[in-house]
Amino acid sequence: MNGAEAVVASLRACGVEVFFANPGTSEMHLVAALDAEPGARAVPCLFEGVATGAADGYGRMAGRPAATLLHLGPGLGNGLANLHNARRAATPLVNLVGDHATHHKPLDAPLESDIDSAAGTVSGWVRRCRDVRTAGADAAAAVSAATAGRGRVATLVLPADVSWSPGAAAAGAPPVSRPTTSPSADAVAGNAVPDGPVAEVAAALRGGGPAALLLGGPALREPSLREAARVAAACGARLLCETFPARLERGAGLPAVERLAYLPEGALAQLRGVRHLVLVGARSPVSFFAYPRTPGRLVPEDCQVYDLTGPDSDVRGTREALAHLADRLPDVQGAPAAPDPAESSPPTGPLTGETVAAAVGALLPEGAVVVDEANTSGLWLPAATAGAPRHDWLCLTGGAIGQGLPLAVGAALACPGRPVVCLEADGSAMFTPQALWTMAREGLDVTVVVYANSSYAILEMEYDRLIAPSGTTTGEQGCGPARRNLLDLSRPALDWAGLARSMGVPAARATTAEEFTAEFARALAEPGPHLVEARVPALFGPPSRTGAPSTPETPSTPSVR
Amino acid sequence: MNGAEAVVASLRACGVEVFFANPGTSEMHLVAALDAEPGARAVPCLFEGVATGAADGYGRMAGRPAATLLHLGPGLGNGLANLHNARRAATPLVNLVGDHATHHKPLDAPLESDIDSAAGTVSGWVRRCRDVRTAGADAAAAVSAATAGRGRVATLVLPADVSWSPGAAAAGAPPVSRPTTSPSADAVAGNAVPDGPVAEVAAALRGGGPAALLLGGPALREPSLREAARVAAACGARLLCETFPARLERGAGLPAVERLAYLPEGALAQLRGVRHLVLVGARSPVSFFAYPRTPGRLVPEDCQVYDLTGPDSDVRGTREALAHLADRLPDVQGAPAAPDPAESSPPTGPLTGETVAAAVGALLPEGAVVVDEANTSGLWLPAATAGAPRHDWLCLTGGAIGQGLPLAVGAALACPGRPVVCLEADGSAMFTPQALWTMAREGLDVTVVVYANSSYAILEMEYDRLIAPSGTTTGEQGCGPARRNLLDLSRPALDWAGLARSMGVPAARATTAEEFTAEFARALAEPGPHLVEARVPALFGPPSRTGAPSTPETPSTPSVR
């Protein structure tokens, strides 16, 4: 077999089923190899950012990697932002990048560029395949790297001559541990949890003083959440959650966690008074952005920080560490802090972020996968959906907007039996609208809600936070032509329903809460993709001509972002 | 002033007028600085690939740089593909990338990434501003680097704390030579052309034997074209042109040049028998992609290659070198080889790439700027437009598709009095459709033609070239499920007219040559942006069920790509 066939066969043998692809000439042998491999599913993406974001969504929900298929340096470049998000999510992902033939590279042909350097900025593992005889083993090694620990982006660069040359051999699945586990493996792996942190943390929690567990990554899956709730019940510790979790299991029957606020002022208020902060799959909290007069590190000065599991603990190891911790604390027979069951009814009146959230909370179906890139418009979503039927909540982990629609594509392919609800800010959705076409092509059961507030509202807020207080010259009461041009999306307003239909996705527009509820319900009920354009006011905006903020009720501390 | 104000003021002082921007929180002080700077034009782009491609188009047509404004590593990543194209075009471009505050970077906040490494892959110059006191000088140095020689991408990374800190000073224009020149500078700079290559080339051309000049970059502007035509008339040399020129001046009254073919077989045929190949602003030709049984270097073995000007000669230096060469050859009083005047009449009948080209050739207005990302559908364009009124032709220089629509945005802003015609393949246009919104926002006079063939037709051709001859297993006569899924854009078909309207661009669909001619004429006649969706058959396609190619008339050597 040739190198391309060995790579595809090896990835298949290691459990990779789906390839999110936008190939070019240098990847044609990989396309042919996919043609020849039964069971390989090639999903077309009209832009590489869709491919990488979809692979992220797939990996988060499947717990094992999908592969991408990208065309040289520019294809990798187009996929870079969502690979950055995948890296921050610790998603297992095999990033397959074709390159010119080895002998062609010194000629510096038009598409030649430094793939390896660009790949290094987003990958936990990068390898360039240099010999057709190792192509299969290199592919297996990529899966091994992608699935080690919590998971990472593993980039394999495959030159065209390695793809087309004969003499390759497929490699099987490497003997590595996977994030998922079996009961028999549990017993063995229990020894892997070092007792040190557990004993130290248990002693601290028994010693009293306000304590909080900051849960992140694998600690936000059900097994860990239940153990964390035991710990909380035993010692009164609060259960906090990182601001933008990759995958949070939540809803009726599951212990509730409180997400750290996006703005540092909010997170500092949440952490005030905490004396013991136990990190479980999360990192010590820092401000998302720097501001001139706000600290970057958010832990109170007199707070002791413990890391229970280290940065690379997987789902199994994290649950075990929490169980060991709970076992060392008093056994409290209290029920875990499950949220109240939903009592919400569909909202009425004007359509706002708040009424959209109420409708989502009222109608969210059992087992939904919620992709949240709602930004400022999504402020009310966590509270409104806390008591909804069980669901997974997937966030923008790396701050590179344009993640939501692709993530929904991947989640839907990973979970064919589950409804996917994608809650999208309009500014963010415009970074990767091509994902809508893939939803239509693949017939994915995704309900997209676009919050059409015609604004980069978060930047309107940040502009006021950063510029207005300092008295910097901005002209016209803090609203000069650049701000008006760069943060406003209303001239012309984007017709999201029309845009979706142009790519084959049925769509409707809602301007009242009643309309939204009806359209959202219809989209959920019908199979296949749908888009509902929710015309909502922006939460933040430029000062009006009189110099006062245009939004009368500005929450002082947005709790989500 | 603060660092952001110094950077903006310095860029303005060095002649930068337009900022193609998609800022984020870390760039809010730059937005405020743009607000405070009269004469700075901030152009909003809904995706960074639009910003970088627009800056490329602006720089090609204005001959001086626009600036981008990008948000951290992911923003740079999204702009990377079109920066790659700008690098290949040698476009002067100041790529301004915001970063976290210096003290925030060690905290590894979610958006932290290695900006410098990614920037290095596309930039001829990268600098990180480390001190507010040098911010103004750093910005001036970026302009200086961007405009040196032919031009290059100069990336300046500006941390947020440098932006917001006081103590900065604006810097003026540095004393560097610019690509454009004045008559007085000409006389002085004549000495800069080394006589060695000129004398050697003149001797070779006088010595006889089939010769060709391969023109590229600055040699494709009118002054050089006229001197090259003198050389050709004097010694019978052919005038060839690089395959994808950044900016080719052509049309009625200008010397015609023959573009090298995209496929190596075609270029090899064009170069067969040439004994003296003189590079003028072009590089020694190589194959765009590697193929198993085709050479990468396209120069015949017994051909001597000369480089008249070196790789970094600007418009002035290139013209002078050609003039010096012509002066050393016999003075032939023949007219330059201008193409025949246009005799075309609007086409009738089915709409195809050929009839679209005929309509474009018949209707192209005087002074048009043509952006060509038509790919396979554009095969007939060079011949059909050779005798059209004078125009500039801008190509996809780096092979990173998704360049055309953004390039048209930048060209229109650089040339407000000239009509821009953007000829787009549907597959390529889907990489950066957000550019349509910027056209609407800015009211740009761009006529977009989308060749809607619902196919990655060039990959259909390449698949057959690469896979079918080698007998590799592909299943179903060379058309398995992956090929059918990944190269076909017809399920669902993209509604380009609807997509354009959703972003505020008036649009129409044409299915016959008559309809296309009418809609194209109307779009040219009306101010502001328009899109015409031209539904054309794909030139290449998968084998039919009987195993025969689906396209009956496959040209053996596409002359464009």
Interface residues (C-beta under 8 A of the other chain):
Chain A: N2 E5 F19 A21 N22 P23 G24 T25 S26 M28 H29 V31 A32 L34 D35 A36 A40 A42 V43 P44 L46 F47 G49 L72 G73 P74 G75 G77 N78 L80 A81 H84 N85 R88 H100 A101 H103 H104 L107 D108 A109 P110 L111 S113 D114 S117 A118 G120 T121 V122 A160 D161 W164 F244 R283 V286 S287 F288 F289 A290 P292 G296 R297 T397 G398 G399 A400 G402 G427 M430 F431 P433 Q434 W437 A440 R441 I458 L459 E462 Y463 L466 I467 S470 T472 T473 T474 G475 C479 G480 P481 A482 R483 N485 L486 L487 D488 L489 R491 P492 A493 L494 D495 W496 G498 L499 R501 S502 M503 G504
Chain B: N2 E5 F19 A21 N22 P23 G24 T25 S26 M28 H29 V31 A32 L34 D35 A36 A40 A42 V43 P44 L46 F47 G49 L72 G73 P74 G75 G77 N78 L80 A81 H84 N85 R88 H100 A101 H103 H104 L107 D108 A109 P110 L111 S113 D114 S117 A118 G120 T121 V122 A160 D161 W164 F244 R283 V286 S287 F288 F289 A290 P292 G296 R297 T397 G398 G399 A400 G402 G427 M430 F431 P433 Q434 W437 A440 R441 I458 L459 E462 Y463 L466 I467 S470 T472 T473 T474 G475 E476 C479 G480 P481 A482 R483 N485 L486 L487 D488 L489 R491 P492 A493 L494 D495 W496 G498 L499 R501 S502 M503 G504
